[in-house]
Amino acid sequence: MKKLGTFLFFFCCLALININLPIILAEENKVCFKDTCIQVELADTPEKRMQGLMFREKLQDNKGMLFIFHDDGYPSIWMKNMRFDLDIIWIDNNNIIVDIKKDFTACRGFCEGVSPKAKARYVLEVSAGFSDKYGIKQGDKISF
């Protein structure tokens, strides 16, 4: 009887793992452009937005950070304590790219911020050169 109980316990654990696996995979955050999708970390709290990608060594070509704001506005981005350059992509609430700042340079001391030309709801940070490499431009629609 004890062996049967042990077997049932492990069987149930295995079943739960298999049930939750698709849920875990479905929660992977992606942003897709024309023919390209990248994995993104979400910066959806004030603390995460403030930290951003500071102090990271690099950002892989297929990854990015998506800053999510509750309201449309002109969110300013700066590159303080960054160790690599970025392309900054501002996206409105209709998922349209409203502005791109290419090859935004990392800085150490005083850093000037950059804001979009139009209101945005999201800001996507990707490796410098990403926009040119994949032909991403203002007016393109993205999907989450």
URCOR-V288227 format. One line per field, one symbol per residue. psi: psi as a letter, one per 20 degrees, with the letter a starting at -180 (. if undefined). A space follows every 10 residues. Layout:
BEGIN
psi: ???
END
This chain:
BEGIN
psi: hhhgggghgh ggggghghgi ghgghhippq ppaejpqqpq qpnjqhghhg gcjqjqhrpq hkrapoppqh qqbmpqqrkp kqjqqqppop paijkppiqp oqlppqrgcp pqrpqrhrqq hqppprqpig gghjkprpiq qrq.
END
